[in-house]
Amino acid sequence: MNFARILSLLFITVLGYICGAHSQGQHSVIPQPVSIRSAPGNLKISDISEIIIPAKQTEFRFVAQQFIDELGLTKCKIKESKKPAQGKHRSIVIIPLQGDRKTDYYSINVSKSGILITAVDDAGAFYALQTLLQLKESGQIPFYVIEDYARFQYRGMHLDVSRHFFPVTFIKTYIDLLARYKFNYFHWHLTDDQGWRIEIRKFPDLTEIGSRRKETLVGAYGSSPEQYDHTEYGGYYTQDEIREVVEYAQSKHVEIIPEIEMPGHSAALLASYPQFGCGDGPYQVATTWGVTNNVICPTDTSLWFMKEILSEVCDLFPGKYVHIGGDEVNKDDWKKSTECTKIMRRQNLKTYEDVQSYFIRQIDAYLSSKGKILIGWDEILEGGLSQNAVVMSWRGLDGGIQAAKQKHKVIFTPGSHCYFDHYQSLSPMEPLAIGGYTTLEKVYSFDPIPSNLPSEYHRFVLGAQGNVWTEYISTPEQVLYMSFPRAIALSEVNWSQPANKDYVQFVRRLNQHISWFDAQHLNYSGSYYDLDYKTLPSPEGVLLKLIKAPLTGKILLETSSPEEGLHQQYLSSDSLLLGSSQEFKVWYQLQDNRLSRSLPIRYTHHKLSGKKIQFVQDPSSKYSSGGPIAVINGIDAPSNKFSGPEWLGFDAGRNMDATIDLAKTDTLHELSIQFFQEESSWIYLPQSVEIFTAGEDKNFISLTKSLVGIRPGRGIIHKIIFPSPAVCRYLRILVNNYGQIESDKPGAGHGAWLFTGEISAH
């Protein structure tokens, strides 16, 4: 049977399937293919006796061996053919496809005679294998016809090994999981203030000194007082280990992007070679989190030093990209440096942003000479950037939009949707995280093409990436817990066509993958079926709307009282009216009897509960998931973290100016407001709170002004007792932001964040 005959039969078979079969909503493939059709029947995998590949194409021989290994085809033989044809027995036939197709394109036809795969190259055949592995059940593969290709050419996941170090065996496991979900880039964050993790043979002190810190912060950064474990921490990858990992990743069609941070985030580097810094020192490998003020001096010798490091890096990593960081550069040492002043005069640089741009341009030119493409975080746009560089947009979407309009290639990785070090559930059992609140559904909702990016610039968007920063992630198990299944959701964001995305169907498919994780003894988070909630105003108080996963199940409520003790019941509705102070717990029980973690609710009724509130300036979209009512819904914001629906965040030094309608004239005696402070995250307590009252005429008069002052702790309750009872219909609360952050504090030069929680009045 010749090649043309095979294609002809394939066309007839596909046509028959499309006409006589239906799209299978029950399939388990993630990411969702472009097209998937089923027919009755299954192929027994053990019946496959041969794999037929194109002659003299070694890349297909390698992937054929992967089919044998991964599908367990121990008795299967590989045969080469100039014109691949169906064998006498059940076989897998791999046919290279010519024409205008994406390089990751593949198609699969599973029938009683075997499996026919077409692909542009071995990468497409490898992705076909990943799909078959997901379809395999009890030694059989159902009859399917699949056509598939990726929406975006860049599909990335990141891992920070500087804050915490992970062994080569785990790095390979991580790459395995990326490959399973068709990611093709692994961004390996190898250096930072807290540790240098890559051997550079020309400069051995980078690992001899820079890979070890004398101790590590215990608990949350910003806690007062800070505590340390008093234990040295270290680790690095030898060049032989790097080569081993690179080769392994190549076998999985994953390109590794090394990140060597510069000119900031350089405490570990400068602790090893202090002569390349602008500051007075002494330098040490950072023992706490956040951003240090250590920065590489932009002298010719420092640039030579960095280029020599990158020379070895380029030799180790054959991929086309090298990431140089370029973010959060504290320029104070540059401003004090006479050497830096000389450089500015010689190069005619007007600002310190120009100095940063000068540094990045020198590195970019060097990487270009080595045949590499520079990637940097979106701060590299400051002061101008060479056209060749790629921008990784992490501070929201604006940096990426700006870069695309300047015709730079862009990778979107906004903290709002793609930072997997954030909390992913409201459960108090969630492990300590850096902050933020990024659920599985929020990740899935991300679109790497911003709605306000004109269509002519869409071609500059390469794709999206998930980031796993490890300040609070110290073990491989925790990396998996924080990364999965959110990375699985991102795989569908990057691969699948928007029209094929559906969160409800995704979660149902995901459940089958969770079973695979269990069978492989791999950790993951089940937080996607924990309960979430929204609150809405109500004339009687507050309406609590419980949000459950799109899986069949029941909500279980538990109350406790001295009279009845513990009482549990299933709710007939997702909504509860809160009209008086009460405490309870709720769970979601799935149809298979899995039980989510409990969500405790403590509602305290007060005179502002559920009333109407209006802000002069809306809070940041990043930190307002609970809506305006969050600050007067009777539920306190958590005092140990600023994530979730109960905190509202106001950025760039903005005040909170809110007016509350009490619905009728009432008498108020005191008011309490929750604030959050975490200077490491640029969140500062406000300067003061001003209270204004008004009657039905809305003619506001000042009632009192209260200074907040400096006090320890993270979650703060500021109480104001009015000088005399306030009789009013309207209450205006003006919270004056901390303002611009001083030079000796985290976030220096930027406007402080202001976080407000529950505002209660009695």
Residue, then its C-alpha position, 0 to 999 in steps of 0.5 A: m500500500n503506497f503513501a498516496r493510498i494511505l492518505s486517500l484512506l485517511f481522508i475517507t476515514v476522517l470524513g466518515y468519522i466527522c459525518g458519523a461520529h460526534s465530538q467527545g466531551q468526555h475525552s481527557v486531552i489537555p491542552q484541548p486540541v483544535s479538532i477531536r472526533s471519536a468513533p466506537g471502538n478501541l485499539k489494544i496497544s499490545d497488538i501494535s508490533e511495528i513502527i514505520i518511519p521515513a527512511k534516513q530521518t534519524e529524528f523520527r527514529f528517536v521519537a519512534q523509540q520514545f513511542i516504544d518506551e512510553l507506550g510500553l511497546t516492548k516487542c515492537k520493532i522500528k522499520e524505515s521506509k522510503k514511502p511509509a505504508q501500513g504494515k501487515h500487522r497493526s502498526i504505528v505509521i509516522i509520515p512527515l507532512q510537507g506544506d505550509r504547516k506550523t512546526d508543532y502541527y500533528s494529526i492522529n488517526v486511531s483505527k483497528s489497523g493501527i495509528l497513523i500520525t502525520a507531523v511536520d517534524d519530530a516535535g509534532a510527532f512527540y506532541a502526538l505521543q503526549t496526546l496518545l499517552q493521555l488517551k490511553e486507558s487500561g492498555q487501550i486507545p479509543f478510536y480518535v481522529i485528531e488535528d492539532y497545533a499550538r496557538f502560540q509559539y512560546r509556551g513557557m514555565h519558569l522555576d527559581v532555584s536561587r531562593h531554594f535549590f532543587p536537585v537535577t532529578f527533580i528538574k528532570t521531573y519538572i521538565d517531564l511535566l512541562a513536556r506532557y502538557k506541550f510546554n516548549y520553554f523552561h526558564w531556569h532562574l539560576t542567579d539572584d541575591q540569595g544564591w548563585r547556582i551555576e558553575i562558571r569555571k573562569f570565576p570559581d568564587l561565584t559558586e564557592i562563595g556565592s552559592r551559600r548563604k549563612e542562614t535563611l529567613v523563617g516565616a513571612y518577610g516583613s514580619s517583626p521581628e524577623q527570625y532566621d534558622h541560623t543554618e547555612y544553605g547552599g547548592y549549585y549545578t556543575q557544568d556537567e549537570i547543566r549539560e545533562v539537563v539540557e540534553y534531557a530537555q532537548s529529548k522532550h522538545v523543551e528549550i532551556i532559557p538560562e537567567i543570569e540576573m544583571p545589573g540588579h539582584s546581584a548580592a551573591l555575585l558581588a559577595s563573590y567578586p566585590q570589585f565589580g560593585c559600585g557600593d562600599g560593601p561589604y557584600q554578602v549573599a542575602t539571607t532574607w527575601g525582597v530586593t537588595n540595593n546591590v548593583i553591578c557597576p557599569t564600568d568596562t571591567s564589570l561589563w567584561f566580567m559579565k560577558e565572560i560569564l555569559s560566554e560560558v553560559c552560551d556554551l552550555f545552553p544551545g537555545k537561542y534565548v538568554h535571559i538577563g533579568g534587568d528588573e528592580v534595579n536600585k540605582d542608589d549606588w550608581k548615584k553615589s559612584t564617581e565611576c558611574t559619573k565618569i561613564m555618564r559623561r563619556q557616554n553622554l547619558k543624562t539619567y540613571e535610566d539611560v545608564q541601565s539602558y547603556f548596560i543592557r545594550q552592551i550585553d545585548a550586543y555581546l549576546s547578539s555576537k554569540g548568536k543569542i537573543l536577549i530576554g529581559w523583564d519589562e524594566i529593560l524598556e526604560g531608557g530605550l532598547s535594541q530592536n532584537a531584544v524580547v520583553m517579558s512583561w510581568r508588571g501587568l500588561d502595559g509593559g508588553i503592550q508598549a513593547a509590542k507597539q515598539k515592534h519588540k517580541v513580547i512574552f506575557t507573564p503578568g503577576s495577576h494571572c501567571y505568578f504561581d507563588h501566589y495563594q490559590s485558595l481562601s482556605p486557612m490551610e494554604p501554606l505560606a505564600i508571597g501574597g496575591y490570589t491567583t485561582l485556577e480559574k483566573v489562570y485559565s481566563f488569561d488571554p495573552i493577546p490584550s484586548n486593547l492591543p491593536s491587531e497589527y501588533h498581535r504578531f509580536v506576542l510570542g505567548a505566555q509563561g507561568n512563574v514559580w518564585t521560591e522564597y516560600i517554596s523549599t521542597p520539590e513537593q511544594v513546587l508541584y503543589m504551587s505549580f500544578p494544576r495551574a500550569i495545566a490551565l496555562s498550557e491550554v491558554n497557550w496551546s488551544q484556540p480561544a473558541n475551544k476553551d471552556y472552563v467547565q469542560f476543562v475542570r472535568r478533563l482535569n479530574q482525569h489528570i489528577s488521577w494520573f498524578d495520584a498514580q504517579h505519586l506526584n504532588y498537586s493542589g486540590s484547591y480548585y474545588d475549595l469553596d470561594y465566595k462573593t458578598l453582595p449588599s442586601p437591605e437585611g445585611v449581606l448576601l453571601k454567594l458561595i462559589k463552587a467548582p464546576l463539578t457535581g457535589k453538595i455544599l456542607l455547612e457546619t454550625s456550633s452553639p452551646e445549646e446544640g453543639l456541632h450541627q451539619q447540614y447540606l445546603s439547598s442553595d449557594s447563597l446565605l443571607l447574613g443578617s446577624s453576627q454568626e460563625f460557621k464553616v462550609w465545605y464542598q463535597l464532590q460526587d466521588n466523596r472528595l471533600s474540599r478544605s473547610l472555609p470558615i466564615r465569621y460575620t460580625h454585623h455592624k452599622l455599615s454592613g451591606k450598605k452602599i459604598q462609592f470610591v472617588q478612585d477605584p482600587s487596583s484591579k489586581y487587588s479588588s476581587g471582592g468588589p467595593i463591598a469587601v470593606i463593609n461586608g462584616i467579614d474581617a480581612p486576614s491579618n497574615k496575608f493581603s490576598g483574597p477578596e477581603w483586602l482592597g489595594f490602592d497603588a501609586g500613592r493613591n488615597m482611599d476616599a469612600t462615601i458610605d450611604l447608611a440608607k437612613t439617619d443613624t448615630l455612630h460612636e466609633l469606627s475601626i479600619q483594618f490596614f495591612q503593612e508589608e514594607s517588603s511588598w511596598i505596602y505601608l500604613p497610611q498617614s492618617v484617617e479623616i472622617f466627614t459626616a453629612g445629613e440628607d443634604k450631603n453637605f459634609i462636615s469634618l468630624t475628626k482626623s486621626l493619625v495612624g502612626i508607626r506600629p509593628g505587625r502586618g494586619i493592623i486595626h486602627k480604632i477611632i472613637f468620635p469626639s461626640p456621637a455622629v448623627c448622619r446619613y452619609l459617612r465619608i472616610l478619607v485615608n491618606n496614603y503613606g506617599q512616596i517611599e523614602s530612599d532607604k526603604p523597599g520600593a524607594g522612589h515609588g508611591a506606596w501601596l495602601f491596603t484597607g480591609e473591613i471598616s466597621a462602625h458602632 
